[in-house]
Amino acid sequence: MSKVGKKPILIPEGITAADDRGILIFKKGNEEVKISVLPYVKVEIKEETDENGKNLRTVNFSTHSGIKQARANWGTIRALTNNIIEGLEKGFKKALEIEGIGYRAMMDGENLVLNIGYSHPVKYNPRKGIKISVEKNVITVAGMDKSLVGQTAAEIRKIKKPEPYKGKGIRYQGEIIRRKAGKKTGTK
C-alpha cells in the first residue's frame, strides 16, 4: 500500500479543482495547470464540512489493482498533484551562487546574462512561467512548476559547474564542493 497515496490533499481557498475525464484542472486567478491522471488510479474531489461548519475540499486518490505499477502510479500522481497545489499557493524557488573573481550575472530584460570567464557573455532565455532575478552574486529562479524550476536551475548551473580546485563556478546555495589538492612540488 502507498503511504503517500493514502493521504488526501486539502485544496486551499482561492484554488478551484475539477476532473475532466482523466485530466485534473487546477485554477487560481488566471493561472491554470492541467495534469493527466495515471493509469490504475481513481481520483475523487470531495466537499465536506468540519466541526466548525467550514467547507473543506479535498482530493483523494485510490487504486483497486494489486499491480506493482498501480501502487507506483498512486503515490506519483498524489505527489505531483500536491506539488501543483503548493506551486499555485506559494510557488517554488531555487537559489544559485556565483563564485569566482570577475564572475557576475545581470538581467537583460527577461534574459539572464552571465560573465563567467568565457571570452563572451553567456545569455540564458528562461522558459515561460519562470522568473529569474539577480542580487549581488545570487541568482534566484522562481515559478509555480517545481520540476521546471529545478530544471532551469540545473541548466544555469551546467553553464559553468564549480571546479574542484578553487571552487569557481555556479553552485546551488548551500552546496558543498569537495576540494582537491593542487600540484605538489617535489624536493630533492
Short mmCIF file of the C-alpha atoms (twelve columns), coordinates in Angstrom:
data_MODEL
# 
_entry.id   MODEL 
# 
loop_
_atom_site.group_PDB 
_atom_site.id 
_atom_site.type_symbol 
_atom_site.label_atom_id 
_atom_site.label_alt_id 
_atom_site.label_comp_id 
_atom_site.label_asym_id 
_atom_site.label_seq_id 
_atom_site.Cartn_x 
_atom_site.Cartn_y 
_atom_site.Cartn_z 
_atom_site.pdbx_PDB_model_num 
ATOM 1   C CA . MET A 1   0.000   0.000  0.000   1 
ATOM 2   C CA . SER A 2   1.181   3.500  -0.765  1 
ATOM 3   C CA . LYS A 3   1.705   5.596  2.342   1 
ATOM 4   C CA . VAL A 4   1.868   8.763  0.227   1 
ATOM 5   C CA . GLY A 5   -1.153  7.927  -1.931  1 
ATOM 6   C CA . LYS A 6   -3.484  7.380  1.057   1 
ATOM 7   C CA . LYS A 7   -3.228  10.963 2.326   1 
ATOM 8   C CA . PRO A 8   -5.928  13.292 0.984   1 
ATOM 9   C CA . ILE A 9   -4.817  16.702 -0.302  1 
ATOM 10  C CA . LEU A 10  -6.581  19.739 1.140   1 
ATOM 11  C CA . ILE A 11  -7.418  22.336 -1.518  1 
ATOM 12  C CA . PRO A 12  -6.850  25.853 -0.089  1 
ATOM 13  C CA . GLU A 13  -9.183  28.827 -0.571  1 
ATOM 14  C CA . GLY A 14  -8.902  30.506 -3.965  1 
ATOM 15  C CA . ILE A 15  -7.909  27.372 -5.853  1 
ATOM 16  C CA . THR A 16  -10.535 25.516 -7.863  1 
ATOM 17  C CA . ALA A 17  -10.212 21.869 -8.838  1 
ATOM 18  C CA . ALA A 18  -12.059 19.886 -11.487 1 
ATOM 19  C CA . ASP A 19  -11.810 16.416 -13.025 1 
ATOM 20  C CA . ASP A 20  -12.419 16.391 -16.778 1 
ATOM 21  C CA . ARG A 21  -12.400 12.743 -17.899 1 
ATOM 22  C CA . GLY A 22  -8.975  11.796 -16.582 1 
ATOM 23  C CA . ILE A 23  -7.446  15.282 -16.571 1 
ATOM 24  C CA . LEU A 24  -7.225  17.248 -13.322 1 
ATOM 25  C CA . ILE A 25  -7.526  21.021 -13.783 1 
ATOM 26  C CA . PHE A 26  -6.423  23.428 -11.047 1 
ATOM 27  C CA . LYS A 27  -7.041  27.192 -11.323 1 
ATOM 28  C CA . LYS A 28  -6.025  30.186 -9.262  1 
ATOM 29  C CA . GLY A 29  -6.839  33.563 -10.781 1 
ATOM 30  C CA . ASN A 30  -5.610  33.481 -14.374 1 
ATOM 31  C CA . GLU A 31  -3.149  30.625 -13.713 1 
ATOM 32  C CA . GLU A 32  -4.266  27.179 -14.842 1 
ATOM 33  C CA . VAL A 33  -2.438  23.863 -14.535 1 
ATOM 34  C CA . LYS A 34  -3.530  20.538 -16.002 1 
ATOM 35  C CA . ILE A 35  -2.285  17.067 -15.166 1 
ATOM 36  C CA . SER A 36  -3.453  13.794 -16.658 1 
ATOM 37  C CA . VAL A 37  -4.287  11.011 -14.229 1 
ATOM 38  C CA . LEU A 38  -2.001  7.985  -14.499 1 
ATOM 39  C CA . PRO A 39  -3.417  4.517  -15.276 1 
ATOM 40  C CA . TYR A 40  -4.937  2.381  -12.472 1 
ATOM 41  C CA . VAL A 41  -5.618  5.451  -10.293 1 
ATOM 42  C CA . LYS A 42  -9.062  6.767  -9.382  1 
ATOM 43  C CA . VAL A 43  -9.445  10.434 -8.370  1 
ATOM 44  C CA . GLU A 44  -12.242 11.824 -6.218  1 
ATOM 45  C CA . ILE A 45  -12.794 15.504 -5.365  1 
ATOM 46  C CA . LYS A 46  -14.850 15.745 -2.160  1 
ATOM 47  C CA . GLU A 47  -16.510 18.659 -0.399  1 
ATOM 48  C CA . GLU A 48  -17.073 18.204 3.317   1 
ATOM 49  C CA . THR A 49  -17.795 20.357 6.352   1 
ATOM 50  C CA . ASP A 50  -15.724 20.149 9.526   1 
ATOM 51  C CA . GLU A 51  -16.858 20.548 13.155  1 
ATOM 52  C CA . ASN A 52  -16.782 24.373 12.886  1 
ATOM 53  C CA . GLY A 53  -19.054 24.401 9.835   1 
ATOM 54  C CA . LYS A 54  -16.242 25.338 7.467   1 
ATOM 55  C CA . ASN A 55  -16.281 23.820 3.974   1 
ATOM 56  C CA . LEU A 56  -13.260 21.669 3.184   1 
ATOM 57  C CA . ARG A 57  -12.391 20.488 -0.297  1 
ATOM 58  C CA . THR A 58  -10.071 17.524 -0.674  1 
ATOM 59  C CA . VAL A 59  -8.655  15.416 -3.478  1 
ATOM 60  C CA . ASN A 60  -8.496  11.678 -2.711  1 
ATOM 61  C CA . PHE A 61  -6.652  9.040  -4.707  1 
ATOM 62  C CA . SER A 62  -7.278  5.300  -4.718  1 
ATOM 63  C CA . THR A 63  -6.385  2.189  -6.671  1 
ATOM 64  C CA . HIS A 64  -8.169  -1.125 -6.884  1 
ATOM 65  C CA . SER A 65  -5.483  -3.075 -8.671  1 
ATOM 66  C CA . GLY A 66  -2.770  -5.080 -6.947  1 
ATOM 67  C CA . ILE A 67  -0.323  -4.498 -9.795  1 
ATOM 68  C CA . LYS A 68  3.043   -3.043 -8.767  1 
ATOM 69  C CA . GLN A 69  2.713   -0.251 -11.367 1 
ATOM 70  C CA . ALA A 70  -0.681  0.709  -9.905  1 
ATOM 71  C CA . ARG A 71  0.856   1.319  -6.473  1 
ATOM 72  C CA . ALA A 72  3.702   3.331  -8.025  1 
ATOM 73  C CA . ASN A 73  1.275   5.466  -10.055 1 
ATOM 74  C CA . TRP A 74  -0.877  6.012  -6.971  1 
ATOM 75  C CA . GLY A 75  1.913   7.683  -4.982  1 
ATOM 76  C CA . THR A 76  3.312   9.503  -8.021  1 
ATOM 77  C CA . ILE A 77  0.067   11.200 -9.056  1 
ATOM 78  C CA . ARG A 78  -0.610  12.221 -5.452  1 
ATOM 79  C CA . ALA A 79  2.857   13.800 -5.128  1 
ATOM 80  C CA . LEU A 80  2.561   15.593 -8.496  1 
ATOM 81  C CA . THR A 81  -0.880  16.944 -7.582  1 
ATOM 82  C CA . ASN A 82  0.397   18.144 -4.200  1 
ATOM 83  C CA . ASN A 83  3.283   19.955 -5.945  1 
ATOM 84  C CA . ILE A 84  0.830   21.678 -8.305  1 
ATOM 85  C CA . ILE A 85  -1.357  22.899 -5.437  1 
ATOM 86  C CA . GLU A 86  1.682   24.045 -3.423  1 
ATOM 87  C CA . GLY A 87  3.061   25.822 -6.501  1 
ATOM 88  C CA . LEU A 88  -0.211  27.655 -7.123  1 
ATOM 89  C CA . GLU A 89  -0.433  28.635 -3.454  1 
ATOM 90  C CA . LYS A 90  3.179   29.617 -2.632  1 
ATOM 91  C CA . GLY A 91  5.422   28.978 -5.630  1 
ATOM 92  C CA . PHE A 92  8.874   27.388 -5.671  1 
ATOM 93  C CA . LYS A 93  12.346  28.946 -5.544  1 
ATOM 94  C CA . LYS A 94  15.912  27.771 -6.075  1 
ATOM 95  C CA . ALA A 95  18.950  29.929 -5.401  1 
ATOM 96  C CA . LEU A 96  22.305  29.673 -7.165  1 
ATOM 97  C CA . GLU A 97  25.569  31.340 -6.125  1 
ATOM 98  C CA . ILE A 98  28.325  32.550 -8.423  1 
ATOM 99  C CA . GLU A 99  31.852  32.264 -7.084  1 
ATOM 100 C CA . GLY A 100 34.982  33.491 -8.823  1 
ATOM 101 C CA . ILE A 101 36.911  36.707 -9.344  1 
ATOM 102 C CA . GLY A 102 35.235  38.765 -12.058 1 
ATOM 103 C CA . TYR A 103 32.274  36.390 -12.328 1 
ATOM 104 C CA . ARG A 104 28.946  38.189 -12.353 1 
ATOM 105 C CA . ALA A 105 25.356  37.920 -13.503 1 
ATOM 106 C CA . MET A 106 22.876  40.568 -14.610 1 
ATOM 107 C CA . MET A 107 19.443  40.758 -16.154 1 
ATOM 108 C CA . ASP A 108 18.822  41.996 -19.705 1 
ATOM 109 C CA . GLY A 109 15.029  42.327 -19.752 1 
ATOM 110 C CA . GLU A 110 13.798  38.767 -19.100 1 
ATOM 111 C CA . ASN A 111 17.125  37.166 -20.091 1 
ATOM 112 C CA . LEU A 112 19.979  36.275 -17.762 1 
ATOM 113 C CA . VAL A 113 23.454  37.406 -18.886 1 
ATOM 114 C CA . LEU A 114 26.436  35.664 -17.287 1 
ATOM 115 C CA . ASN A 115 30.081  36.814 -17.401 1 
ATOM 116 C CA . ILE A 116 31.809  33.739 -16.047 1 
ATOM 117 C CA . GLY A 117 35.271  33.503 -17.508 1 
ATOM 118 C CA . TYR A 118 34.427  32.811 -21.137 1 
ATOM 119 C CA . SER A 119 35.543  35.136 -23.939 1 
ATOM 120 C CA . HIS A 120 31.933  36.210 -24.406 1 
ATOM 121 C CA . PRO A 121 28.924  36.811 -22.139 1 
ATOM 122 C CA . VAL A 122 26.504  33.867 -21.988 1 
ATOM 123 C CA . LYS A 123 22.770  34.598 -22.385 1 
ATOM 124 C CA . TYR A 124 20.122  32.344 -20.892 1 
ATOM 125 C CA . ASN A 125 16.491  32.681 -22.010 1 
ATOM 126 C CA . PRO A 126 14.108  31.356 -19.333 1 
ATOM 127 C CA . ARG A 127 11.081  29.262 -20.229 1 
ATOM 128 C CA . LYS A 128 7.532   30.547 -19.927 1 
ATOM 129 C CA . GLY A 129 6.399   30.581 -16.298 1 
ATOM 130 C CA . ILE A 130 9.900   31.067 -14.861 1 
ATOM 131 C CA . LYS A 131 11.138  34.299 -13.263 1 
ATOM 132 C CA . ILE A 132 14.842  34.873 -12.758 1 
ATOM 133 C CA . SER A 133 16.241  37.613 -10.535 1 
ATOM 134 C CA . VAL A 134 19.811  38.560 -9.641  1 
ATOM 135 C CA . GLU A 135 21.054  40.206 -6.450  1 
ATOM 136 C CA . LYS A 136 24.841  40.547 -5.997  1 
ATOM 137 C CA . ASN A 137 26.211  37.052 -6.666  1 
ATOM 138 C CA . VAL A 138 22.927  35.157 -6.078  1 
ATOM 139 C CA . ILE A 139 20.629  34.075 -8.914  1 
ATOM 140 C CA . THR A 140 17.069  33.217 -7.831  1 
ATOM 141 C CA . VAL A 141 14.891  31.028 -10.055 1 
ATOM 142 C CA . ALA A 142 11.178  31.127 -9.167  1 
ATOM 143 C CA . GLY A 143 7.989   29.687 -10.606 1 
ATOM 144 C CA . MET A 144 4.926   27.618 -9.828  1 
ATOM 145 C CA . ASP A 145 6.079   24.379 -11.504 1 
ATOM 146 C CA . LYS A 146 8.536   22.535 -9.237  1 
ATOM 147 C CA . SER A 147 10.102  20.427 -11.977 1 
ATOM 148 C CA . LEU A 148 10.524  23.417 -14.308 1 
ATOM 149 C CA . VAL A 149 12.208  25.489 -11.555 1 
ATOM 150 C CA . GLY A 150 14.602  22.632 -10.802 1 
ATOM 151 C CA . GLN A 151 15.331  22.026 -14.492 1 
ATOM 152 C CA . THR A 152 16.054  25.729 -15.110 1 
ATOM 153 C CA . ALA A 153 18.376  25.915 -12.094 1 
ATOM 154 C CA . ALA A 154 20.213  22.795 -13.305 1 
ATOM 155 C CA . GLU A 155 20.631  24.274 -16.809 1 
ATOM 156 C CA . ILE A 156 22.061  27.526 -15.403 1 
ATOM 157 C CA . ARG A 157 24.451  25.563 -13.153 1 
ATOM 158 C CA . LYS A 158 25.533  23.449 -16.136 1 
ATOM 159 C CA . ILE A 159 26.810  26.571 -17.963 1 
ATOM 160 C CA . LYS A 160 29.792  26.715 -15.563 1 
ATOM 161 C CA . LYS A 161 29.904  23.905 -12.996 1 
ATOM 162 C CA . PRO A 162 32.038  24.530 -9.911  1 
ATOM 163 C CA . GLU A 163 35.529  23.171 -10.397 1 
ATOM 164 C CA . PRO A 164 37.152  21.157 -7.578  1 
ATOM 165 C CA . TYR A 165 40.434  23.064 -7.187  1 
ATOM 166 C CA . LYS A 166 39.357  26.635 -6.419  1 
ATOM 167 C CA . GLY A 167 35.570  26.163 -6.336  1 
ATOM 168 C CA . LYS A 168 34.933  28.721 -9.074  1 
ATOM 169 C CA . GLY A 169 31.653  28.454 -10.966 1 
ATOM 170 C CA . ILE A 170 27.905  28.362 -10.375 1 
ATOM 171 C CA . ARG A 171 26.587  26.252 -7.484  1 
ATOM 172 C CA . TYR A 172 23.337  25.764 -5.597  1 
ATOM 173 C CA . GLN A 173 23.091  27.853 -2.460  1 
ATOM 174 C CA . GLY A 174 24.439  25.769 0.414   1 
ATOM 175 C CA . GLU A 175 26.055  23.181 -1.879  1 
ATOM 176 C CA . ILE A 176 29.406  21.959 -0.623  1 
ATOM 177 C CA . ILE A 177 32.086  21.397 -3.242  1 
ATOM 178 C CA . ARG A 178 34.722  18.801 -2.349  1 
ATOM 179 C CA . ARG A 179 38.108  20.356 -2.979  1 
ATOM 180 C CA . LYS A 180 41.093  18.529 -4.415  1 
ATOM 181 C CA . ALA A 181 44.692  19.223 -3.542  1 
ATOM 182 C CA . GLY A 182 46.654  21.050 -6.248  1 
ATOM 183 C CA . LYS A 183 50.034  20.081 -7.613  1 
ATOM 184 C CA . LYS A 184 52.670  19.395 -5.020  1 
ATOM 185 C CA . THR A 185 56.269  20.426 -5.521  1 
ATOM 186 C CA . GLY A 186 58.858  17.773 -5.007  1 
ATOM 187 C CA . THR A 187 62.093  18.337 -3.127  1 
ATOM 188 C CA . LYS A 188 65.400  16.643 -3.879  1 
# 
